[in-house]
Amino acid sequence: MHADQDPDQLYPEIREAVRSLCADFDSAYWQRVEEQEAFPESFVQALTQAGWLSALIPEAYGGSGLSLTAASVIMEEINRSGGNSGACHGQMYVMGCLLRHGSDAQKQRWLPAIASGELRMQSMAVTEPSTGTDTTKLKTTAVRHGDKYLVNGQKVWISRVQHSDLMLLLARTTPLDQVKRKSDGLSVFVVDLRDAIGKGLTVKPIRNMVNHETNELFFDNLEVPADNLIGEEGKGLKYILDGLNAERILIAAECIGDGYWFVERASNYARDRVVFDRPIGQNQAVQFPIARAYINVEAASLMRYKAARLFDAGRPCGKEANIAKLLAADASWEAANVCLQTHGGFGFAAEYDIERKFRETRLYQVAPISTNLILSYVAEHVLELPRSF
Ligand SMILES: Cc1cc2nc3c(=O)[nH]c(=O)nc-3n(C[C@H](O)[C@H](O)[C@H](O)COP(=O)(O)OP(=O)(O)OC[C@H]3O[C@@H](n4cnc5c(N)ncnc54)[C@H](O)[C@@H]3O)c2cc1C
């Protein structure tokens, strides 16, 4: 992508194809899935079969080897169509850790099957109940015994476990008091959930505000083959952090898709709804918030493209990826509020989809990274303010 190109004109064929696929999963589909508290299996299956979720897997492993910019357009279009990429984004980016840090044998073993959809790798287990964002203090341990590791501990909020075959796990392999830096001594493993569940791993679903399959995990002497260790023992946190820029940019794109969806719905309704003998959108008190929300989504989208362009050029993009995520999550949340307000009471009716998307987009203020942690990153790493934790 060149700096003088209009980024919104990029990848028209991808936009068109994703839109057309998503059109088969309409409002009625998402309402049915939500009512049944089900996983949108046929939607994820259709995206997989069309190859969209293997966008970032190189062609040598059966993926389409697209750029992150292109992948962000895919995520944006899913959410812009009214869908929820939260159900499937893991399948696009969790494998990145394996791709960047796995051995050739591991990549040959898993990537082609992930690309074809034969294997789902859409879970990543990092968060723990007692340590939260303070990742280096996590308490789950993996202790080597011969050709395997024994894993013990607990995780919380681990998504899509019941719809994954493989899960990435971050666990401590060297106790905190025996490492030089607190970020050392953590390791990443591929857990084959088909072997693990019921044999050392217990999965307990958490009912939550959105229809998002997420779980508590309990590890009790779970055996993980030593062959499933990714990269070097003790360097796992670095490997996970390496993947975060891509994740931030893709999540920003989802927020942008949501933002456009809310703005479009709000504008359509404000044009059509007549109260006091005129369209409500004729009142500046109604139209200005929609205009402001649109402006903020547009601005966030530019930062997303900047971050993605740097990422695709192999250049540092931590600052831009974090800023894009914060701007986009704020813009989509503002647009959600405006859209709900514009619809008055009807915004609360499930059949309009607004209350569902409102709840879904609210999540991005908290997960996969909370707004405060992005502010702290920018304060410390960009503005060189003193470390706060
Ligand atoms: C639906 C859902 C799905 C999720 N899926 C996954 C998943 O698949 N895998 C996974 O590993 N995790 C997942 N998470 C967890 C998510 O990443 C965490 O909830 C998030 O990172 C925040 O951690 P926490 O909930 O422990 O909050 P805490 O760390 O307890 O923080 C609580 C609040 O305090 C603020 N805070 C904490 N410390 C500071 C500080 N020093 N300065 C300023 N503010 C601070 C935080 O910003 C936050 O707002 C998911 C969460 C949800 C809700």
Ligand as a Chemical Component Dictionary entry (heavy atoms), coordinates in Angstrom:
data_LIG
# 
_chem_comp.id                   LIG 
_chem_comp.type                 NON-POLYMER 
_chem_comp.pdbx_formal_charge   0 
_chem_comp.three_letter_code    LIG 
# 
loop_
_chem_comp_atom.comp_id 
_chem_comp_atom.atom_id 
_chem_comp_atom.alt_atom_id 
_chem_comp_atom.type_symbol 
_chem_comp_atom.charge 
_chem_comp_atom.model_Cartn_x 
_chem_comp_atom.model_Cartn_y 
_chem_comp_atom.model_Cartn_z 
_chem_comp_atom.pdbx_ordinal 
LIG C1  C1  C 0 -15.387 -12.407 26.818 1  
LIG C2  C2  C 0 -13.929 -12.468 27.164 2  
LIG C3  C3  C 0 -13.089 -13.277 26.409 3  
LIG C4  C4  C 0 -11.726 -13.388 26.761 4  
LIG N1  N1  N 0 -10.939 -14.268 26.056 5  
LIG C5  C5  C 0 -9.663  -14.519 26.488 6  
LIG C6  C6  C 0 -8.863  -15.558 25.901 7  
LIG O1  O1  O 0 -9.285  -16.239 24.949 8  
LIG N2  N2  N 0 -7.625  -15.804 26.407 9  
LIG C7  C7  C 0 -7.112  -15.107 27.461 10 
LIG O2  O2  O 0 -5.991  -15.383 27.875 11 
LIG N3  N3  N 0 -7.850  -14.101 28.065 12 
LIG C8  C8  C 0 -9.099  -13.796 27.589 13 
LIG N4  N4  N 0 -9.862  -12.814 28.194 14 
LIG C9  C9  C 0 -9.314  -12.101 29.338 15 
LIG C10 C10 C 0 -8.977  -10.653 29.029 16 
LIG O3  O3  O 0 -7.819  -10.580 28.222 17 
LIG C11 C11 C 0 -8.817  -9.964  30.385 18 
LIG O4  O4  O 0 -10.118 -9.909  30.988 19 
LIG C12 C12 C 0 -8.240  -8.599  30.259 20 
LIG O5  O5  O 0 -6.917  -8.678  29.780 21 
LIG C13 C13 C 0 -8.236  -7.892  31.621 22 
LIG O6  O6  O 0 -7.733  -8.732  32.631 23 
LIG P1  P1  P 0 -8.583  -8.983  33.967 24 
LIG O7  O7  O 0 -9.970  -9.299  33.591 25 
LIG O8  O8  O 0 -7.870  -9.944  34.832 26 
LIG O9  O9  O 0 -8.590  -7.563  34.669 27 
LIG P2  P2  P 0 -7.608  -7.026  35.793 28 
LIG O10 O10 O 0 -6.181  -7.245  35.405 29 
LIG O11 O11 O 0 -8.069  -7.523  37.100 30 
LIG O12 O12 O 0 -7.926  -5.468  35.688 31 
LIG C14 C14 C 0 -9.203  -4.930  36.075 32 
LIG C15 C15 C 0 -9.261  -3.475  35.638 33 
LIG O13 O13 O 0 -8.205  -2.744  36.280 34 
LIG C16 C16 C 0 -7.403  -2.101  35.326 35 
LIG N5  N5  N 0 -6.001  -2.163  35.746 36 
LIG C17 C17 C 0 -5.314  -3.226  36.242 37 
LIG N6  N6  N 0 -4.049  -2.871  36.535 38 
LIG C18 C18 C 0 -3.923  -1.559  36.203 39 
LIG C19 C19 C 0 -2.848  -0.619  36.262 40 
LIG N7  N7  N 0 -1.639  -0.972  36.711 41 
LIG N8  N8  N 0 -3.091  0.636   35.847 42 
LIG C20 C20 C 0 -4.306  0.994   35.401 43 
LIG N9  N9  N 0 -5.361  0.155   35.314 44 
LIG C21 C21 C 0 -5.163  -1.104  35.725 45 
LIG C22 C22 C 0 -7.596  -2.861  34.025 46 
LIG O14 O14 O 0 -7.362  -2.019  32.924 47 
LIG C23 C23 C 0 -9.052  -3.308  34.137 48 
LIG O15 O15 O 0 -9.898  -2.310  33.636 49 
LIG C24 C24 C 0 -11.205 -12.644 27.825 50 
LIG C25 C25 C 0 -12.052 -11.788 28.553 51 
LIG C26 C26 C 0 -13.396 -11.707 28.242 52 
LIG C27 C27 C 0 -14.274 -10.812 29.072 53 
# 
loop_
_chem_comp_bond.comp_id 
_chem_comp_bond.atom_id_1 
_chem_comp_bond.atom_id_2 
_chem_comp_bond.value_order 
_chem_comp_bond.pdbx_ordinal 
LIG C1  C2  SING 1  
LIG C2  C3  SING 2  
LIG C2  C26 DOUB 3  
LIG C3  C4  DOUB 4  
LIG C4  N1  SING 5  
LIG C4  C24 SING 6  
LIG N1  C5  DOUB 7  
LIG C5  C6  SING 8  
LIG C5  C8  SING 9  
LIG C6  O1  DOUB 10 
LIG C6  N2  SING 11 
LIG N2  C7  SING 12 
LIG C7  O2  DOUB 13 
LIG C7  N3  SING 14 
LIG N3  C8  DOUB 15 
LIG C8  N4  SING 16 
LIG N4  C9  SING 17 
LIG N4  C24 SING 18 
LIG C9  C10 SING 19 
LIG C10 O3  SING 20 
LIG C10 C11 SING 21 
LIG C11 O4  SING 22 
LIG C11 C12 SING 23 
LIG C12 O5  SING 24 
LIG C12 C13 SING 25 
LIG C13 O6  SING 26 
LIG O6  P1  SING 27 
LIG P1  O7  DOUB 28 
LIG P1  O8  SING 29 
LIG P1  O9  SING 30 
LIG O9  P2  SING 31 
LIG P2  O10 DOUB 32 
LIG P2  O11 SING 33 
LIG P2  O12 SING 34 
LIG O12 C14 SING 35 
LIG C14 C15 SING 36 
LIG C15 O13 SING 37 
LIG C15 C23 SING 38 
LIG O13 C16 SING 39 
LIG C16 N5  SING 40 
LIG C16 C22 SING 41 
LIG N5  C17 SING 42 
LIG N5  C21 SING 43 
LIG C17 N6  DOUB 44 
LIG N6  C18 SING 45 
LIG C18 C19 SING 46 
LIG C18 C21 DOUB 47 
LIG C19 N7  SING 48 
LIG C19 N8  DOUB 49 
LIG N8  C20 SING 50 
LIG C20 N9  DOUB 51 
LIG N9  C21 SING 52 
LIG C22 O14 SING 53 
LIG C22 C23 SING 54 
LIG C23 O15 SING 55 
LIG C24 C25 DOUB 56 
LIG C25 C26 SING 57 
LIG C26 C27 SING 58 
# 
